[in-house]
Amino acid sequence: MATVNSREIVDEIIAGNGHYEGDPQVIKIVKYQNMFNGGDAYGLVYETDGDVNRYENSAACINPQVIWSVNKKEVK
């Protein structure tokens, strides 16, 4: 699991069907509002993560939305 703030990196991962050089396979990307900086953040869920539902609505993860998954290949 990792969080990135760059939409550019997210777009690269999506274009690579979940692959980003040096990282494990991403299987899901969740966009949410980060309470710490008030901006958008992107949670990357890797195939090696034990908890694929890690990004849920909470004080630190506001309005989470799955924007891409390897199974659905959806981009929002």
Sequence and secondary structure as in RCSB ss.txt:
>XXXX:A:sequence
MATVNSREIVDEIIAGNGHYEGDPQVIKIVKYQNMFNGGDAYGLVYETDGDVNRYENSAACINPQVIWSVNKKEV
K
>XXXX:A:secstr
 EEE  HHHHHHHHHTTT  TTS  EEEEEEEEETTTSSEEEEEEETT S TT   SSSSEEEEEEEEETTT   
 
